């Protein structure tokens, strides 16, 4: 197997295992066995399991980071906010397996640089959605709005999510109407 194919096979296997068993529940040995390489071969491509996880997460995180406006950006209501929600959802639908993994893997979200970066991105997103500092009511509304995007990507077959994109966008906008 060529080096690039081996590296991609490791990434594919890791993502499948991370989604099914979580980051903590997936060993490098398991990935090596599945791909049919030694642990040393895994280490050649990814010196640490964290490097493997980062390579999987970075495209999604980079794309979300590019979509979410910087702090204190003011979006028109409702058109600008709806456009932001649409673009954010498009990113999640571009990387559904990674989104599923990150949304479902609490240990990564809480204890890793990946989780800290996602938390920062989503904090900016929540601020952009409500258009002002996050008081308790706005914080809840923004969290419900983001949940309306993340949860279906994780829990509903992708074809159903894509078919019901408008419902997801409307569901994300609904709690924001209360606080905007």
C-alpha positions in Angstrom: 0.0 0.0 0.0 1.4 3.4 -1.0 2.2 5.9 1.8 -0.5 8.3 0.9 -3.1 5.5 0.7 -1.9 4.2 4.0 -2.3 7.6 5.6 -5.8 8.0 4.2 -6.7 4.5 5.3 -5.6 5.3 8.8 -7.7 8.5 8.8 -10.7 6.7 7.5 -10.4 3.9 10.1 -9.8 6.5 12.9 -12.9 8.5 12.0 -15.0 5.4 11.9 -13.7 4.2 15.3 -13.9 7.7 16.8 -17.6 8.0 15.8 -18.4 4.5 17.1 -16.1 4.3 20.2 -14.9 7.8 20.9 -11.4 9.1 20.9 -10.6 7.6 24.3 -12.1 4.2 23.2 -9.9 3.9 20.1 -6.4 2.6 20.4 -3.6 3.1 17.9 -3.1 -0.7 18.0 -6.7 -1.2 16.8 -6.2 1.3 14.0 -2.9 -0.4 13.0 -4.6 -3.8 13.0 -7.6 -2.6 10.9 -5.4 -1.0 8.3 -2.9 -3.9 8.3 0.2 -1.9 9.4 2.4 -1.8 12.4 2.1 0.7 15.2 5.4 2.1 14.0 3.8 2.8 10.6 1.0 4.6 12.3 3.6 6.7 14.2 5.3 7.5 10.9 2.2 9.3 9.7 0.9 10.5 13.0 3.5 10.8 15.9 0.7 10.9 18.4 -3.0 10.0 18.4 -3.7 13.7 19.0 -2.1 14.4 15.6 -4.5 12.0 13.9 -7.5 13.5 15.6 -6.3 17.0 14.7 -5.9 16.1 11.1 -9.5 14.8 11.0 -11.0 17.8 12.8 -9.0 20.7 11.2 -10.9 20.9 7.9 -14.3 21.2 9.7 -12.9 23.6 12.2 -11.1 25.7 9.6 -14.3 25.9 7.5 -16.5 26.8 10.5 -13.9 29.4 11.6 -14.1 31.0 8.1 -17.9 31.1 8.2 -18.4 32.5 11.7 -17.9 36.3 11.9 -15.4 37.8 14.3 -16.6 39.1 17.7 -18.8 42.2 17.6 -19.9 41.7 13.9 -23.4 42.9 13.5 -25.7 40.9 11.2 -29.0 42.1 9.8 -32.0 40.4 11.2 -33.3 38.1 9.9 -31.6 37.9 6.5 -28.0 38.1 7.7 -28.6 35.7 10.5 -30.3 33.2 8.3 -27.5 33.4 5.7 -25.0 32.7 8.5 -27.0 29.7 9.7 -27.2 28.4 6.2 -23.5 28.7 5.7 -22.7 27.0 9.1 -25.1 24.2 8.2 -23.5 23.7 4.8 -20.1 23.3 6.6 -21.6 20.6 8.9 -23.1 18.8 5.9 -19.7 18.9 4.1 -18.1 17.1 7.0 -21.0 15.1 8.6 -18.9 12.2 10.0 -16.5 14.6 11.7 -19.4 16.7 13.0 -21.0 13.5 14.3 -17.8 12.5 16.1 -17.2 15.9 17.6 -20.8 16.4 18.7 -20.9 13.0 20.3 -17.4 12.7 21.9 -17.5 14.7 25.2 -13.9 13.9 26.1 -12.6 15.6 22.9 -14.9 18.5 23.3 -13.9 19.1 26.9 -10.3 18.0 27.2 -8.5 18.8 23.9 -7.3 21.6 21.8 -9.9 20.5 19.2 -12.6 21.0 21.8 -11.3 24.3 22.9 -11.1 25.6 19.4 -14.7 24.4 18.6 -15.9 26.0 21.8 -14.4 29.3 20.8 -15.9 29.1 17.3 -19.3 28.3 18.7 -19.1 31.1 21.3 -18.5 33.5 18.4 -21.4 31.9 16.5 -23.7 32.3 19.4 -22.8 36.0 19.8 -23.3 36.5 16.1 -26.7 34.8 16.2 -28.1 37.0 19.0 -26.3 40.2 18.0 -25.3 41.2 21.5 -23.6 39.9 24.6 -24.9 36.7 25.9 -27.2 37.2 28.8 -28.8 34.0 30.2 -31.9 34.2 27.9 -29.8 34.9 24.8 -27.3 32.2 25.7 -30.1 29.6 25.9 -31.7 30.8 22.6 -28.3 30.6 20.8 -27.6 27.2 22.2 -31.0 25.9 21.1 -30.3 27.4 17.6 -26.9 25.6 17.3 -28.4 22.4 18.6 -31.0 22.6 15.8 -28.0 22.3 13.4 -25.7 19.9 15.2 -28.1 17.3 16.5 -29.8 16.3 13.3 -26.5 15.9 11.6 -25.5 13.4 14.3 -28.9 11.7 14.8 -30.7 11.6 11.5 -29.7 9.9 8.3 -27.8 12.4 6.1 -30.2 12.1 3.2 -33.1 13.1 5.6 -31.1 16.0 6.9 -30.3 17.2 3.4 -33.9 16.8 2.3 -35.1 18.8 5.4 -32.5 21.5 5.4 -35.1 24.3 5.3 -36.8 22.8 8.5 -33.4 22.8 10.3 -32.8 26.4 9.3 -36.3 27.5 10.4 -35.8 25.5 13.7 -32.5 27.4 14.3 -34.1 30.7 13.7 -37.2 30.2 15.9 -35.5 30.6 19.3 -33.6 33.6 18.0 -36.8 35.5 17.2 -37.5 35.6 20.9 -34.3 37.4 21.8 -33.5 39.5 18.7 
